[in-house]
Amino acid sequence: MDKAEQAFQRSKIYRLFSYCFFYPDEELLSFLTSGECLRELELALLAYPHLAGMAGLSGMLAGLKKLAGEGELITDEHMRLFTLKSTVSPCETDYYRSFLAVFSSEDMADVAGFYRAFGMDFNLERPDYIATELEFMHLAAMREAEALHRHESEKTALCRQIEKKFMEEHLGRWVSAFSEALATTDSRFYASVAAVLDIWIDCDCLHFDLSPQKVTPFYMSM
């Protein structure tokens, strides 16, 4: 797998993970329950060099594909966990309250700044919402793949610098806490997706030779 193809595969993986966390409207729910989304995700993850042959990953993905066929389960869990008031937040800056004790508008603005640099629209969700952050990494990795394909070395370096910074300062810091928090709930589908996502984020941190300072889980009061 050459560098351009690797960047494209990373972009695809982030896009498929984002689909798993956006609100499951009729069109998205159909894509999830058809099995197509999880099949594509499985193929992309298992073909990725850093994950090839990873013990247990195939089993996790097989279980996730079975759950993806349950439309009512996905809709119900999304409503309970992410739409209504829940003990688990799908938004990054909520997890910083565990040691800052206040809502971090500065961190929120920092996330939004990354999006504006790429002309990304996030009006429908908070900028630090898990699916929106994953969508941003999809866009950044796709821009990197395009730059590599065109042999644009400066643009490639800039894209990688932005991806690395976003991973180190945002996604790489809180996804493990998000996954751990979901694991304490009765969630089946989203806890499973988050567990696989956590593996992927650690893998991508390895890709960038990063060791982000991870935050601890934050459990919201009902």
Stockholm file with secondary structure:
# STOCKHOLM 1.0

chainA/1-222         MDKAEQAFQRSKIYRLFSYCFFYPDEELLSFLTSGECLRELELALLAYPHLAGMAGLSGMLAGLKKLAGEGELITDEHMRLFTLKSTVSPCETDYYRSFLAVFSSEDMADVAGFYRAFGMDFNLERPDYIATELEFMHLAAMREAEALHRHESEKTALCRQIEKKFMEEHLGRWVSAFSEALATTDSRFYASVAAVLDIWIDCDCLHFDLSPQKVTPFYMSM
#=GR chainA/1-222 SS CCHHHHHHHHHHHHHHHHHHHSCCCHHHHHHHHTSHHHHHHHHHHHHSTTTTTCTTHHHHHHHHHHHTTCHHHHHHHHIIIIISCCSSCSBGGGGGHHHHCSCCHHHHHHHHHHHHHTTCCCTTSCTTBHHHHHHHHHHHHHHHHHHHHTTCHHHHHHHHHHHHHHIIIIIHHHHHHHHHHHHTSSCSHHHHHHHHHHHHHHHHHHHTTCCCCCCCCCCCCC
#=GC SS_cons         CCHHHHHHHHHHHHHHHHHHHSCCCHHHHHHHHTSHHHHHHHHHHHHSTTTTTCTTHHHHHHHHHHHTTCHHHHHHHHIIIIISCCSSCSBGGGGGHHHHCSCCHHHHHHHHHHHHHTTCCCTTSCTTBHHHHHHHHHHHHHHHHHHHHTTCHHHHHHHHHHHHHHIIIIIHHHHHHHHHHHHTSSCSHHHHHHHHHHHHHHHHHHHTTCCCCCCCCCCCCC
//
